[in-house]
Amino acid sequence: MPTLLRIGAFRFYFYSHEPNEPPHVHVDRGDATIKIWLESLEVAKSRGFRAHEIGGIVAMVEQNRTAFMEAWHEYFG
């Protein structure tokens, strides 16, 4: 599972066994995790993050979306 970026306590990554799903990124902080679709920036699923934190996480993904998409396509082809 390649780590794409770390910002503070947040780790942004994708799993290497998910090539059949649309591009997305997972974000963890401790036991909390969230999965965000890169094209729409919609939350696919979330566990452990509070509602008021999710907007900030989505904003971080949006700021790095181009690099995340490039990494996704480079890895999965």
C-alpha positions as CSV (number, residue, x, y, z in Angstrom):
1,M,0.0,0.0,0.0
2,P,1.9,3.0,-1.3
3,T,2.0,6.0,0.9
4,L,1.5,9.1,-1.2
5,L,1.8,11.9,1.4
6,R,1.9,12.7,5.1
7,I,0.6,15.9,6.5
8,G,0.9,16.1,10.3
9,A,-0.7,12.9,11.7
10,F,-2.6,12.2,8.4
11,R,-1.3,9.5,6.0
12,F,-2.6,9.5,2.4
13,Y,-2.3,6.2,0.5
14,F,-4.0,3.7,-1.7
15,Y,-4.1,-0.1,-1.6
16,S,-2.2,-1.9,-4.3
17,H,-5.1,-4.5,-4.8
18,E,-7.8,-2.0,-5.8
19,P,-7.2,-1.4,-9.6
20,N,-10.8,-2.1,-10.6
21,E,-12.2,0.8,-8.6
22,P,-12.2,4.4,-9.7
23,P,-9.2,6.5,-8.5
24,H,-9.4,7.2,-4.8
25,V,-7.3,7.8,-1.8
26,H,-7.4,6.5,1.8
27,V,-6.6,8.8,4.6
28,D,-5.7,7.5,8.1
29,R,-5.0,9.2,11.4
30,G,-4.6,6.8,14.2
31,D,-7.6,4.4,14.1
32,A,-9.7,6.8,12.0
33,T,-9.9,6.2,8.3
34,I,-11.7,7.7,5.3
35,K,-11.9,6.8,1.6
36,I,-12.4,9.6,-0.9
37,W,-13.1,9.4,-4.7
38,L,-10.5,11.6,-6.5
39,E,-12.7,12.7,-9.4
40,S,-15.8,13.8,-7.5
41,L,-14.1,14.4,-4.0
42,E,-17.0,12.5,-2.5
43,V,-16.5,10.4,0.7
44,A,-16.9,6.7,-0.2
45,K,-16.7,5.7,3.5
46,S,-15.5,7.0,6.8
47,R,-14.9,5.6,10.2
48,G,-13.7,7.4,13.3
49,F,-13.5,11.0,11.9
50,R,-15.9,13.5,13.3
51,A,-18.2,15.3,10.8
52,H,-16.4,18.6,11.3
53,E,-13.1,17.1,10.4
54,I,-14.2,15.6,7.1
55,G,-14.4,18.9,5.2
56,G,-10.7,19.6,6.1
57,I,-9.6,16.2,5.0
58,V,-11.5,16.6,1.7
59,A,-9.8,20.0,1.2
60,M,-6.3,18.4,1.7
61,V,-7.2,15.8,-0.9
62,E,-8.4,18.5,-3.3
63,Q,-5.2,20.4,-2.9
64,N,-3.2,17.3,-3.8
65,R,-5.6,15.7,-6.2
66,T,-3.4,16.2,-9.3
67,A,-0.4,14.4,-7.7
68,F,-2.7,11.7,-6.3
69,M,-4.3,11.1,-9.7
70,E,-0.8,10.9,-11.4
71,A,0.4,8.4,-8.8
72,W,-2.8,6.3,-9.3
73,H,-2.4,6.2,-13.0
74,E,1.3,5.6,-12.8
75,Y,0.8,2.7,-10.4
76,F,-2.2,1.0,-12.0
77,G,-1.5,2.0,-15.6
